[in-house]
Amino acid sequence: MDSSGKVVAITGGGTGIGAAVARRYAGEGARVVVLGRRREPLEKVAAETGAHVITGDASVREDAESAVAEIIGTYGRLDVVVANAGGHGLSSVVDTGDDEWELALRSNLSSAFVFCRAALPSLVETGGQVVVVSSLAGLFAGPNVAGYTVAKHALIGLTRSIARDFGPRGVRANAVCPGWVRTPMADGEMAQFAAAAGFTGGHEEGYRRVTAEVPLRRPAEPEEIAAIVRFLGSAESSYITGAVIVADGGAHAVDLPTLAFERAGM
């Protein structure tokens, strides 16, 4: 397979989409490196996939540079970076304090920027790929998620900047914007939503409600997003760069003002 023997580094590789990406690449014979701040979930992924574990904060220059140096020292090359780390920034502009704002940008945007900056010289050597995991929040704004929304929008700018500047040097960069994905983090959000709204059925009812008007009527599985990431991080997408792939079950295709007509049976 195309991924066999490739070296793939995944930030936020311990859970959710990152863990699914690790499983997908490892299943095709890639040499996978999972990175994150918490060692325990990384070790669980490593036990399942044989991945190499590196703990550290991708948004910290010293940690990012040390991780890339360890990858090169261990494998001699780096072919794909999947910038997946993220989270935080779940309040409105007025309710977002300075510390929360900084955390949102650091977790979502700086983690990708700093790690890609450290990795790009190695990716130039291999003609490698960057795949940035943004979000539907990178295209639209949900309620009271200002920091998260701003950072996810900025990730698309980062992706296109890398594509523009490093395409002539053989590096491709693309972004994925998932909608709701069934992950442990999202399970928690759905459970909170269901409880706050007074729904019975816990997180499953939460998922059902938030995807009730999504054309496919369900959230994604992490493996579905991992398949897109793998495609973008392979030779199969060899003429795609600077692109934004939306994987939201069709939510972005819905004309919101016409929902009232549908609800009225028209």
C-alpha positions as CSV (number, residue, x, y, z in Angstrom):
1,M,0.0,0.0,0.0
2,D,1.0,3.6,-0.4
3,S,1.4,4.1,3.3
4,S,3.8,1.2,3.8
5,G,7.1,2.3,5.3
6,K,6.0,6.0,5.6
7,V,6.7,7.8,8.8
8,V,3.6,9.5,10.1
9,A,3.5,11.9,13.1
10,I,0.1,12.6,14.7
11,T,-0.4,15.3,17.3
12,G,-3.2,14.7,19.7
13,G,-2.7,11.0,18.8
14,G,-4.0,9.5,22.0
15,T,-7.8,9.6,21.6
16,G,-10.6,10.2,19.1
17,I,-9.7,11.1,15.6
18,G,-6.0,11.0,16.3
19,A,-6.1,7.5,17.6
20,A,-8.2,6.4,14.6
21,V,-5.7,8.0,12.2
22,A,-2.9,6.0,14.0
23,R,-4.8,2.8,13.6
24,R,-5.5,3.5,9.9
25,Y,-1.9,4.2,9.0
26,A,-0.5,1.4,11.2
27,G,-2.8,-1.0,9.5
28,E,-1.3,-0.1,6.2
29,G,2.3,-0.7,7.4
30,A,3.2,2.9,8.2
31,R,5.6,3.7,11.1
32,V,3.4,5.8,13.3
33,V,4.4,8.3,16.0
34,V,1.7,9.6,18.4
35,L,2.3,12.8,20.3
36,G,0.5,14.4,23.1
37,R,0.8,15.8,26.6
38,R,-0.7,12.7,28.4
39,R,1.3,9.5,28.2
40,E,-1.4,7.1,29.3
41,P,-3.7,7.4,26.3
42,L,-0.7,7.4,23.9
43,E,0.5,4.2,25.4
44,K,-2.9,2.6,24.9
45,V,-2.7,3.5,21.2
46,A,0.8,2.3,21.0
47,A,-0.2,-1.1,22.5
48,E,-2.8,-1.5,19.8
49,T,-0.8,-0.1,16.8
50,G,2.9,-0.4,17.7
51,A,3.2,3.3,17.5
52,H,6.2,5.2,18.9
53,V,5.2,7.5,21.8
54,I,6.5,11.0,22.3
55,T,5.1,13.1,25.2
56,G,5.2,16.9,25.0
57,D,3.3,20.0,24.1
58,A,3.2,20.5,20.3
59,S,2.6,24.3,20.9
60,V,6.0,24.6,22.7
61,R,8.9,25.1,20.4
62,E,11.4,23.1,22.4
63,D,9.0,20.1,22.6
64,A,8.1,20.3,18.9
65,E,11.8,20.5,17.8
66,S,12.8,17.7,20.2
67,A,10.0,15.5,18.9
68,V,11.0,16.0,15.3
69,A,14.6,15.3,16.2
70,E,13.6,12.1,17.9
71,I,11.5,11.0,14.9
72,I,14.4,11.7,12.5
73,G,16.9,10.0,14.9
74,T,14.7,6.9,15.2
75,Y,13.4,6.5,11.6
76,G,15.6,8.8,9.5
77,R,12.7,10.5,7.8
78,L,9.3,12.1,8.2
79,D,6.7,11.8,5.5
80,V,3.4,13.0,7.0
81,V,2.3,15.3,9.8
82,V,-1.3,15.1,11.0
83,A,-1.9,18.2,13.1
84,N,-4.9,17.0,15.1
85,A,-4.4,18.4,18.6
86,G,-7.2,20.8,19.8
87,G,-9.9,21.7,22.2
88,H,-10.9,24.6,24.5
89,G,-12.3,28.0,23.8
90,L,-16.0,27.2,24.7
91,S,-17.5,30.6,25.5
92,S,-18.6,33.8,23.9
93,V,-16.2,36.7,23.2
94,V,-17.5,38.7,26.3
95,D,-17.2,35.6,28.5
96,T,-13.7,34.6,27.3
97,G,-11.0,35.6,29.7
98,D,-7.4,36.3,28.7
99,D,-6.2,32.9,29.9
100,E,-9.0,31.0,28.2
101,W,-8.4,32.9,24.9
102,E,-4.7,32.1,25.1
103,L,-5.4,28.4,25.8
104,A,-7.8,28.2,22.9
105,L,-5.3,29.6,20.5
106,R,-2.4,27.5,21.9
107,S,-4.4,24.2,21.9
108,N,-5.8,24.5,18.4
109,L,-3.7,26.9,16.4
110,S,-0.2,27.2,17.9
111,S,0.0,23.4,18.3
112,A,-0.3,23.0,14.6
113,F,1.8,26.1,13.7
114,V,4.7,25.3,16.0
115,F,4.9,21.6,15.1
116,C,4.6,22.2,11.4
117,R,7.3,24.8,11.6
118,A,9.6,22.3,13.2
119,A,8.7,19.5,10.8
120,L,8.7,21.3,7.5
121,P,12.4,21.1,6.7
122,S,12.1,17.3,7.1
123,L,9.0,17.2,5.0
124,V,10.8,19.1,2.2
125,E,13.4,16.4,2.1
126,T,10.8,13.7,1.6
127,G,8.2,15.6,-0.5
128,G,5.8,15.0,2.4
129,Q,2.3,16.0,3.4
130,V,0.6,18.0,6.1
131,V,-2.9,17.3,7.1
132,V,-4.6,19.7,9.4
133,V,-7.6,18.7,11.3
134,S,-9.8,21.8,11.6
135,S,-13.5,21.6,12.2
136,L,-16.9,22.7,10.8
137,A,-16.2,25.5,13.3
138,G,-13.5,26.6,10.9
139,L,-16.1,27.6,8.4
140,F,-19.1,28.6,10.6
141,A,-19.7,29.9,14.1
142,G,-21.5,27.9,16.7
143,P,-23.0,29.5,19.8
144,N,-20.6,30.5,22.6
145,V,-17.4,29.0,21.1
146,A,-15.5,32.1,20.2
147,G,-12.0,31.0,20.9
148,Y,-12.4,27.6,19.3
149,T,-14.1,29.1,16.2
150,V,-11.4,31.7,15.7
151,A,-8.6,29.1,16.1
152,K,-10.2,26.6,13.7
153,H,-10.8,29.3,11.1
154,A,-7.1,30.3,11.4
155,L,-6.0,26.7,10.8
156,I,-7.4,26.9,7.3
157,G,-5.2,30.0,6.8
158,L,-2.2,28.1,8.1
159,T,-3.0,25.2,5.8
160,R,-3.2,27.5,2.7
161,S,0.0,29.3,3.7
162,I,1.9,26.1,3.9
163,A,0.5,24.9,0.6
164,R,1.4,28.2,-1.1
165,D,4.9,28.6,0.3
166,F,6.0,24.9,0.3
167,G,4.2,23.5,-2.8
168,P,7.1,24.6,-5.0
169,R,9.4,22.6,-2.7
170,G,7.3,19.4,-3.0
171,V,5.2,19.6,0.2
172,R,1.4,19.4,0.1
173,A,-0.9,20.7,2.8
174,N,-4.7,20.2,3.2
175,A,-7.3,20.6,5.9
176,V,-10.2,18.4,7.0
177,C,-13.3,20.0,8.6
178,P,-15.3,17.4,10.4
179,G,-18.7,18.0,11.8
180,W,-19.8,16.0,14.9
181,V,-17.7,12.9,15.3
182,R,-18.4,10.2,17.8
183,T,-15.4,10.6,20.2
184,P,-14.9,10.4,23.9
185,M,-14.8,14.2,24.0
186,A,-17.9,14.6,22.0
187,D,-19.7,11.9,24.1
188,G,-19.1,14.1,27.1
189,E,-20.4,17.2,25.3
190,M,-23.5,15.3,24.1
191,A,-24.2,14.0,27.6
192,Q,-24.0,17.6,29.0
193,F,-26.2,18.8,26.2
194,A,-28.9,16.1,26.8
195,A,-28.8,16.8,30.6
196,A,-29.1,20.5,30.2
197,A,-32.0,20.2,27.7
198,G,-33.8,17.7,29.9
199,F,-33.6,14.9,27.3
200,T,-33.5,11.2,28.4
201,G,-31.2,8.9,26.6
202,G,-27.9,10.5,27.5
203,H,-25.2,11.2,24.9
204,E,-26.9,9.0,22.2
205,E,-30.0,11.3,22.4
206,G,-27.6,14.3,22.2
207,Y,-26.1,13.0,19.0
208,R,-29.5,12.3,17.6
209,R,-30.7,15.8,18.3
210,V,-27.7,17.6,17.0
211,T,-27.7,15.7,13.7
212,A,-31.5,15.6,13.3
213,E,-31.3,18.1,10.4
214,V,-28.0,16.9,9.0
215,P,-28.7,15.2,5.7
216,L,-27.1,11.9,6.8
217,R,-28.8,12.1,10.2
218,R,-25.9,10.8,12.2
219,P,-22.4,11.8,13.5
220,A,-19.3,10.5,11.9
221,E,-17.3,7.6,13.2
222,P,-13.6,8.5,13.9
223,E,-12.6,5.9,11.3
224,E,-14.4,7.8,8.6
225,I,-12.4,10.9,9.3
226,A,-9.2,8.9,9.5
227,A,-9.9,7.6,6.0
228,I,-10.0,11.2,4.7
229,V,-6.8,12.1,6.5
230,R,-5.1,9.0,5.1
231,F,-6.2,9.9,1.6
232,L,-4.9,13.5,1.9
233,G,-1.6,12.2,3.4
234,S,-0.9,9.8,0.5
235,A,0.1,9.8,-3.1
236,E,-3.6,9.2,-4.0
237,S,-4.2,12.9,-3.5
238,S,-1.1,13.9,-5.4
239,Y,-2.6,17.0,-7.1
240,I,-4.6,18.3,-4.1
241,T,-3.1,21.0,-2.0
242,G,-4.5,24.0,-0.1
243,A,-7.8,22.3,-0.1
244,V,-10.5,22.1,2.6
245,I,-12.4,18.9,2.7
246,V,-15.7,19.1,4.7
247,A,-16.8,15.9,6.3
248,D,-20.0,16.8,8.1
249,G,-22.7,14.5,6.8
250,G,-23.9,17.3,4.5
251,A,-24.6,19.9,7.2
252,H,-22.9,22.7,5.2
253,A,-25.2,22.0,2.2
254,V,-28.3,22.9,4.2
255,D,-29.9,26.3,3.6
256,L,-30.8,27.2,7.2
257,P,-33.6,29.7,6.3
258,T,-35.5,26.9,4.5
259,L,-35.6,24.7,7.5
260,A,-38.8,26.5,8.6
261,F,-40.4,25.4,5.3
262,E,-39.4,21.8,5.9
263,R,-40.7,21.8,9.4
264,A,-44.0,23.1,8.0
265,G,-44.2,20.2,5.6
266,M,-43.7,22.3,2.5
